[in-house]
Amino acid sequence: MRTLIDLQQLVSVMGDAVVVCDTQGSITLWNPAAEYMFGFTEAEALGQSLDLIIPERLRQRHWEAYHKTMVTGQTRYGHDVLRVPAVNKAGSPMSISFTVALLNDANGQVIGIASVIRDETIKFQEERLMRKRLAELESAAGKTQ
């Protein structure tokens, strides 16, 4: 038996951020998890550029890839998880991971892109500390041999 799902409800209750943008990169959907994660309310985010959460140093590279994807209708990140830096409303750096899905109209033309985003800032910081500690231990062990 197939159950109909209320997609709006599904997106609104997801723990991961769901962000949808049009072909120009303007935000058209911003769920409550995105509000929580990035600090911008839905009203603040809708209609804005993704530059809202992209660190300035990464914007050119991001937009080159974004516009290429909109033209070609292909992305290598549909199945692969992409891990990148981001920023929140306060300007604080974050580490996020996400997947994307291209959205098409009835004629198969790309009309936007949907992202499911997870905040991995704490995990990234913990991994960096573990790598640092491991390097210190290896260095110390090398000195005693």
HELIX and SHEET records of a PDB file:
HELIX    1   1 LEU A    7  VAL A   13  1                                   7    
HELIX    2   2 PRO A   32  PHE A   38  1                                   7    
HELIX    3   3 GLU A   42  ALA A   45  1                                   4    
HELIX    4   4 LEU A   50  LEU A   52  5                                   3    
HELIX    5   5 GLU A   56  LEU A   58  5                                   3    
HELIX    6   6 ARG A   59  THR A   72  1                                  14    
HELIX    7   7 THR A  121  THR A  144  1                                  24    
SHEET    1   A 5 ILE A  27  TRP A  30  0                                        
SHEET    2   A 5 ALA A  17  ASP A  22 -1                                        
SHEET    3   A 5 VAL A 110  ASP A 119 -1                                        
SHEET    4   A 5 PRO A  93  ASN A 104 -1                                        
SHEET    5   A 5 LEU A  82  VAL A  87 -1                                        
END                                                                             
